[in-house]
Amino acid sequence: RLQVINSGLRAFERRNKDDCEVSYRPCQESVHFVGPHMTKRKFIVSYDDFLVALRHGAIKCNEFSEPLATQIKELSFGAFVFALKGYENNVAKKMYIVLWRCKGECINCLVSQAEILGFESKLKALSNKTDSAHEKTEETKESRDSKKGMFSSVCTVQ
């Protein structure tokens, strides 16, 4: 016989310190469910900014793109969320991370090392996918252009 005490995912974690405006922060394990409904402390970021955010330790705001760095600096002390551009409404892809706005001009990534490695492999797969799609598009354009040239030269000879 098994007695269930707790089940489910933690959506928020309580903050007991008074140094922050809010008493709770979103947990990484369920941020992909909470993130799409966030409005004030959520940023939809580029691929490069998302990669920068996946570092451990203090990350200076100036390492992000200029408009994003300015928005982060304006944030009050506490948790916020990054969503990868193009995946902000796709819960199945889970491209959300929880970050912490520190005192000063730094942030910390609140993601475990194992999850960071998972994000890096997902991002690598996404970049390979977009690179191969871009290469196929370029090849198609080149083949179309060469066919156009071939047909136009045939047409001018006649």
N, C-alpha and C positions, 0 to 999 in steps of 0.2 A: 504494500500500500504506500502511495506517495502523497505527501501533503505539499501543495503548491503554496509558497509564501509570496513570491514576487514573479512577475513575468512581463515581457514587453521591452520597449526601448525607452531610455531616458531621453526626453525631449529637451529639458532644461536642467541646469545645475544651479544651485543656490549659492549666492555670494554673501558671506557673513560680514564682510568689511564695509565700512561706510565711505570708502574712497571712490565709489562708483555711483552714478545716477540710478542705475537699475539694480535690482536685487537678484536677477537671474541672468544666465547667459545660455545661448543654445549649445547643445552638445553635438560634437562631430558625428556621432553615430546615427543621429536622426535629422541632421540639418537639411538633408535633401527632401524631407517631408515638410519642414518648417520654413525653409528658405523661400519657396515660391510665394508664400503668403506674407513675407516681410516687405516693408516698404521703406522705412527710414534708415536702417543700418545695413543695407544690402547694396553691393556694387556689382554691376555686370562689367566684367573686365576682359581684356584681350588675352590671347594665348601667352604672350610674353610676360604680362603682368601676373598672370596666374602662376607661371613658372617661378617668377621671382618670389612670390608669396610662399612657395613650398620649401623655403629654407628654414633651418633651425636657428634659434637664437634671435637676437634683435635685428630686425630689418629696418634700415633707415627709409623714411618716406620718399626721399629723393631718388631711390633706386627704381621707383615706379615711373610711369609716363607722367608728364607734367600735370595734365588736368586731374588725374587720379590722385597724385601726390597732394595737390591742393585740397581736394575733397577730404582726404584722410586726415590732413592736418587740422581741418575744421571740426572733425569729430571730437566728441567728449571722450573721456577715459572710459573704456569698457569694450565689450565684444561687438563684432560686426561680421558680416558674411561676404565672401566673394563668390560669384557665380561666373562660370566661363561663358563668354559671349556665344550665343547660338545654342546653348544647352540650359539656359536659365529656366525653361519650362518643361524640360525633359527629366522627370524624376528618375526614370530607369537608368540614365547615364551617370547619375550621382556626381555631378561636377560642381560641387559646392564645398567650400572650406570655411571653417570658423577661425577668425583672427582676433587678436586682442590689441586694442589701442593703448599703448603704454604712456606713462608720463614722459614728456620730451617729444621728440619727433621719430619714434620707433614703434614698430608693431611686432607681435609674436604670432607665429602660426601654432594653433592649438590642435594639431593633427599628429597622431602617433607616427613613428618612423615607418612602421609596416604599411600604414595607409599612404604615406608620402610616396613610398616605392610603388604602390599600386597606382596612384595618380600619375606618377612619372611614366609608367608603362602605358597607361591609357592615353596620355598626351603624346607619347612617341607614336603609338598606333594611329592616333588622329592626324598627326603631322605627316606620317607616311601615306595615309589615305588621301589627304588633301594634296600632297606633293605628287602622288601618282595620278590623281584626277587632273591636276594642273598639267602634268606632262602629257597625258592623253589628249587634253584639250589643245595643247600646243602642237602635238603630232597631227591631230585632225586638221588644225588650221593650216599647217605646213603642207599636208597632202592636198587639201583643197586648193591652196594657192598654186601648188605645182601643177595640179590638174587644170586650173584656170589658165595658167601660162601655156600649158601644152595645147589646150583647146583654142586659145586665142591665137597662138602662132599657126595652128592648122587653119584657122579661119582666115588669117591674113594672107596665107599662101594662096588660097583659092581666089 
